Amino acid sequence: MPAANPSPPDLPGETSLARALAAIAPYGVHTGCRFIREGDETHLSPEEARSIPARRPAMRRASGAARWIAHRLLADIGIKNVAIPRAPSGAPVWPDGTIGSLAHDDDMAVAAVARIGQIVSLGIDVEPALPLPDDIFALVATGADRMGSAGQRLAGRLLFAAKEAVYKAVYPLDHQVLGYEDIAVDLKADRATTTTGRRVSLVYCTAPRVVVLGYVGGVED
Ligand SMILES: CC(C)(COP(=O)(O)OP(=O)(O)OC[C@H]1O[C@@H](n2cnc3c(N)ncnc32)[C@H](O)[C@@H]1OP(=O)(O)O)[C@@H](O)C(=O)NCCC(=O)NCCS
């Protein structure tokens, strides 16, 4: 007889990305990922669904998948049955005492969650492990950026993901909209600075997807 609650199938790249995220996450930061499935919009609680303006079904599915992960990560740190609505700014609203960040590409959602401690803010981005088109690279990169040793093929994609992760990490602290030109990423030193004076530490993986996690606070080297 089949199990009443069979485990979800291990969809492409989910397990290996989960391992890669766990390997890069700073101490105290919980991470997870979910291959976006049909029906994932049903994981939005009523409060969350109300907070997310009507958008394309694929986007609601992605937001549901990201919250599915985040609800579980919060439960892991003892916080259950809470909503993570969207503020009018777009930023997710985390339960008191916690911080986190969500992201999704066309296929995969990711989330990071922590209790507020030495780390005071988190930002995450996920991208396919494909070269960034030249026209987008031209929009994103400035002379202040330093590329690392991630390999030429994915360097632009990593830079793009880093700027998005940094933006998500600093927005909840400063409530300022930043452009790409306001964020200088140093992929050799694994950190970024913003024109608003924030320093953000970076960790990342490039397989099976590009994921960058940015965090403010923690132990400075
Ligand atoms: C935040 C932003 C960069 C996200 O980019 P995206 O490619 O649309 O989407 P992602 O999948 O990477 O991330 C979406 C998640 O970001 C989070 N997010 C949105 N706005 C946010 C903000 N101001 N602060 C922190 N997190 C935010 C939300 O959790 C959202 O998930 P949800 O829609 O399920 O709630 C974009 O929505 C935005 O606000 N851009 C304006 C500023 C900008 O583009 N500057 C240049 C880049 S630095």
The ligand as a Gaussian input file, in Angstrom:
#p B3LYP/6-31G(d) Opt

LIG

0 1
 C       14.340000      43.014000      -5.058000
 C       14.511000      42.785000      -6.545000
 C       15.962000      43.127000      -6.923000
 C       14.190000      41.286000      -6.768000
 O       14.509000      40.869000      -8.005000
 P       13.657000      39.824000      -8.904000
 O       14.618000      39.339000      -9.930000
 O       12.397000      40.464000      -9.321000
 O       13.188000      38.598000      -8.034000
 P       13.922000      37.524000      -7.115000
 O       13.322000      36.209000      -7.378000
 O       15.407000      37.627000      -7.162000
 O       13.469000      37.975000      -5.654000
 C       12.113000      38.116000      -5.360000
 C       12.015000      38.278000      -3.866000
 O       12.776000      39.397000      -3.462000
 C       12.216000      39.852000      -2.237000
 N       12.175000      41.305000      -2.283000
 C       11.462000      42.090000      -3.135000
 N       11.703000      43.382000      -2.854000
 C       12.570000      43.390000      -1.817000
 C       13.190000      44.436000      -1.076000
 N       12.952000      45.721000      -1.340000
 N       14.027000      44.102000      -0.060000
 C       14.293000      42.808000       0.231000
 N       13.740000      41.772000      -0.440000
 C       12.886000      42.079000      -1.446000
 C       10.825000      39.244000      -2.090000
 O       10.900000      38.287000      -1.081000
 C       10.611000      38.582000      -3.423000
 O        9.915000      37.361000      -3.322000
 P        8.302000      37.333000      -3.372000
 O        7.924000      38.081000      -4.593000
 O        8.005000      35.880000      -3.449000
 O        7.841000      37.958000      -2.102000
 C       13.551000      43.631000      -7.393000
 O       12.248000      43.207000      -7.165000
 C       13.587000      45.103000      -7.083000
 O       12.969000      45.567000      -6.143000
 N       14.317000      45.896000      -7.894000
 C       14.395000      47.346000      -7.746000
 C       15.786000      47.800000      -7.445000
 C       16.771000      47.285000      -8.453000
 O       16.454000      46.507000      -9.352000
 N       18.032000      47.696000      -8.296000
 C       19.066000      47.152000      -9.102000
 C       19.492000      45.811000      -8.511000
 S       20.559000      46.059000      -7.163000

